Amino acid sequence: MFNKVLIVNRGDAASRVLQTLKKMNIASVVVYSEADQDLPYIKEATEAYPIGPSPAQKSYLNQDILLDVLKKSGADAIHPGFGFLSENANFAKKVEDAGAKFIGPHQNG
């Protein structure tokens, strides 16, 4: 089981994961770009961290920033939601190398 999960997505995808974590009594961390700073999912989370400008390449896809939030927040898992980094084996490995679990597909081998 996890104590705190970082959700690396936005909007409805993040909101659905947040609802499940709340039912499971697991703390939640969300990230948001400048364009998303007023979206409702941010207020649903236990913690929220800004991750930069609107272009996904500079925020939601910036692995260094996301791993920094993982460390700062003390989350023990990352849920990538849909799209973005959800099927990125390289990112999954980086998460696990940082000592956290990646909640999503894993590459075998």
C-alpha positions in Angstrom: 0.0 0.0 0.0 1.1 3.6 -0.5 1.1 6.5 1.9 1.2 9.3 -0.6 0.8 9.3 -4.4 2.0 11.9 -6.9 -0.4 12.3 -9.8 1.4 13.4 -13.0 -1.6 14.4 -15.0 -4.3 17.1 -15.0 -8.0 17.8 -15.2 -10.5 14.9 -15.2 -7.8 12.3 -15.3 -6.2 13.6 -12.1 -9.6 14.1 -10.5 -10.6 10.5 -11.0 -7.4 9.3 -9.4 -7.8 11.7 -6.5 -11.3 10.4 -5.8 -10.0 6.8 -5.6 -7.0 7.9 -3.3 -9.4 9.7 -1.0 -11.6 6.6 -0.7 -8.5 4.6 0.2 -7.3 7.2 2.7 -4.1 7.8 0.8 -2.6 11.3 0.7 -2.3 12.9 -2.8 0.0 15.2 -4.5 -0.8 17.0 -7.8 1.2 19.1 -10.2 0.0 21.9 -12.4 1.2 24.2 -15.1 0.6 27.9 -15.2 -2.4 27.4 -17.5 -4.0 24.9 -15.1 -3.5 26.8 -11.8 -7.2 27.4 -11.3 -8.6 24.0 -12.2 -10.7 22.3 -9.6 -8.5 19.1 -9.2 -5.8 21.2 -7.5 -8.0 21.9 -4.5 -9.0 18.3 -4.2 -5.4 17.2 -3.5 -3.6 17.0 -0.2 -0.7 18.9 -1.7 -0.1 20.8 -5.0 3.1 21.9 -6.8 3.5 24.3 -9.7 5.7 22.8 -12.4 6.1 25.6 -15.0 4.7 27.1 -18.1 1.8 25.7 -20.2 3.6 23.8 -22.9 3.6 20.1 -21.8 7.2 19.8 -22.8 8.1 22.4 -20.2 5.8 21.1 -17.4 4.0 17.7 -17.5 6.7 16.0 -19.6 9.6 17.5 -17.8 10.9 14.4 -16.0 13.4 16.3 -13.9 10.8 18.6 -12.5 8.5 15.8 -11.8 11.2 13.7 -10.0 12.0 16.8 -8.0 8.4 17.1 -6.8 8.4 13.4 -6.0 11.4 14.0 -3.7 10.1 17.3 -2.2 6.6 15.8 -1.5 7.8 12.6 0.0 5.4 10.6 -2.2 6.1 6.9 -2.4 4.4 6.4 -5.7 3.6 8.1 -9.0 0.4 7.6 -10.9 0.8 9.0 -14.5 -2.9 9.1 -15.3 -3.4 8.9 -19.1 -1.1 9.9 -21.9 1.8 12.1 -21.0 4.2 9.6 -19.3 1.8 6.7 -18.6 3.6 4.3 -21.0 7.2 5.7 -20.8 9.4 2.8 -19.6 12.3 5.2 -19.2 10.4 7.4 -16.8 9.1 4.4 -14.9 12.7 3.3 -14.3 13.7 6.7 -13.1 10.8 6.7 -10.7 11.8 3.3 -9.3 15.5 4.4 -9.2 14.3 7.3 -7.0 12.8 4.8 -4.6 9.2 5.1 -5.5 6.7 2.9 -7.3 5.4 3.6 -10.8 1.6 2.9 -10.9 1.2 1.8 -14.6 2.6 -0.4 -17.3 6.1 -1.8 -16.9 8.5 -3.1 -19.5 9.6 -6.6 -18.8 13.2 -7.7 -19.3 
